């Protein structure tokens, strides 16, 4: 996902597992190929290893001293095959070999887990704020950054919730998307929930876990609670609230449109995975590669209410297969008697195929940008942030235009807007004032 050229997560995982497999195979062959010499066999008969050791090693008993294995003189055996067979010693050697292999995987994990902590937050104009808040509920606790534009005063025109990708931070994501600058121009609040390493070693939203794909628990409940807290504090209605995410954040965005559609006027998924096809890491990785399957009951939390959807996907993305974009449109924005239009657009030095779906009244309900040669990064962004490139369509600008077409920027008056919402158990007991 970085803007710098680097192997994809799956490529690195495949390489690490291959190294582990080669090491394990070599160790197994050494154990199987080893033959005890006559004197070794005699020693084993005289002082056999304790039964516990023999059982733990899962090796057959040593041959009796009267029937020692005799290697043929014609055999040209490698040195390791002539080594004495020692159940405990070979078991320890095998474990050490596996540990060495996993050491490589640990190094890989460390490399993949490198965070962009050194990315400075974007500049905050005079009168604006970019404060950290903490939200807690029965489902858990998360902190989030909230950008409050100086241009909005006490009356922001809307809220955009931005879910970062793996190994990103709210500050880093704000830089890469240029979202705060755009929000200042339009008078919008921007919330950046933070996924800590304590919840996922790589800082990914756990979109592939069944417990985090449901309405009344897990990360969807926590994120919905954050949204409700901000809505109540600033007196915002659903038509003024939108959600977007990149990669793992995009996958969680897709889940939120299913679990809490009443909260959002529209959504944007950038390089995300279609929901409902994973219930563990293995099936999640398969979905990332475009191999979809039906997950057990509960993973496909459907809703009769749909959320207008904008999708960006690079056709040269080696982390998330491009087929996810079309599946997102097909599953989250079903055809409703309208039309589907496909066109080619040039943007930011790239060419994109844009598919637009409308309902029976001609309103746009879904749009997918397939960017030729596009990788796994936020298009039209600031490369100073991770997983962002300056080329391609202006994803932030296109997203805000799409949101504006679905109510973003509209003023709202009155109080008690949360009475319209189907509040879940994740809502905080009382909202906190801005800090």
Helices and strands as residue ranges (DSSP letters): H 9-33, H 38-46, H 51-57, G 65-67, G 79-82, H 87-112, E 129-137, E 140-148, E 158-163, H 170-177, H 179-186, E 188-193, G 210-212, H 218-234, G 238-240, E 241-246, H 248-259, G 261-263, E 266-270, H 281-288, E 308-314, H 323-332, E 340-347, E 350-358, E 364-371, H 395-404, G 417-420
